[in-house]
Amino acid sequence: MMSSKHIRGDWNVAWPTAELAVMGSEGAVNILHREELAKSDDPDALRRDLVDDFTERFANPYIAAGLGYLDDVIEPSQTRRQLIRALHNLRNKKQVLPAKKHGNIPL
């Protein structure tokens, strides 16, 4: 996804394998669980388990779709068809923004 509903994206979809997060699952786990990993007898196995859990709970596209951040989760083979449909639906879109109240003068 290269846009979002928060910045007025019209069509937001992801593939089932997409990881939607500010940072990757492994980086997040390394930061959030660094003390637990340092104390572990087998930090690599623990890291793998924590990364899998983090990805499943936070970084998968179905969570984002459930929260309304995505319009749909689509199969890669459907991308072209879905894109054509979205562009067709948006072909006559007119974006109406409120008039500016004042300029932005250099200070």
N, C-alpha and C positions, 0 to 999 in steps of 0.2 A: 504494500500500500504506500503510495507516495503522497497522500493527502489525508484528510480526516474530516469528519462531520464538524469538528470544532473550528475548522477554518473554512467552512462552507463548501466542502467537497461535495459534488453532486452524486457521485457514484463510487462507492468504496467496497471493494470485494477483496478476498484473499483466497489463496489455494489452501487445501487442508494441511499442507506441510509448513505453512507460513509460521514464523515466530514473531509475534507482535509484542515488542517490549522496548523500553528506552535503551536497555543494554542487553546483551546476550545472557542467557540463563547461567552459563558457566561463570561469567564475570560477576553477576549478581550474587551467586552462591559463594564465590570466593570472598566477597566483601561482607555479606550478611552473616556468614557462618565461619569466619576466619578463626575465631577462638575454638569453636567446636572441632574444626578440622585440625587445628594445631595439637589438640589434646587426644585426637583419635589414634588408635593403634594402626588402623588401615585408612589413611586419609583419602587415598584414591578411590576405594570402594564407597566410602561415605560420600565423597564428592559426586560420584556417578549417581548414587541414590538421590541426593539432594537436588542435583541438576534435573533428573527425570521428574521428580516431584514438583519442582518450581515450574518447569515447562508445562506440565499437565495442569497445574493450578492457575498459572498466570499468563503464560506466553503463547498459548495456542489460540487460533483464530475463532474457535467456537465460543470461548469466553468473551472475546471482543464483540462477536455477533450478538450474543445474548444480552450484552449491555447496550446494544444499539450503535456501536461504533462502526460496524460493517453492515452493508446492505445484504450481503450473502457470502457464503463460503462456496466457491465453485471449483469444479475439477479443471485441471489445466487444459484438457481437451475442449472445454466449453468456453475458454477465454475469448476466442475470436467471435463466436456467436453472441456472447454476452456484451462484448464491447460494441459490436455493430448495433445491437438493440439499444444500448445506453446512448450512443451517439445519435441514433434515430430519434429517441425520445427527447433529447436535449437540443435538437436542431433549431428550434424556434425560441429557445429560452432567451428571455430578456432580464437582465439583472438590474433591479431598481435599487439604488442606494440613496439614502437621505442626502439632501443638499448640505454642503459644508457651511458651517456657521462663520468661519473665519479662516484666513490663510495661516501658514506656518512660517512666520518671518524668521530670518536668521538672527540669532542673538549673540 
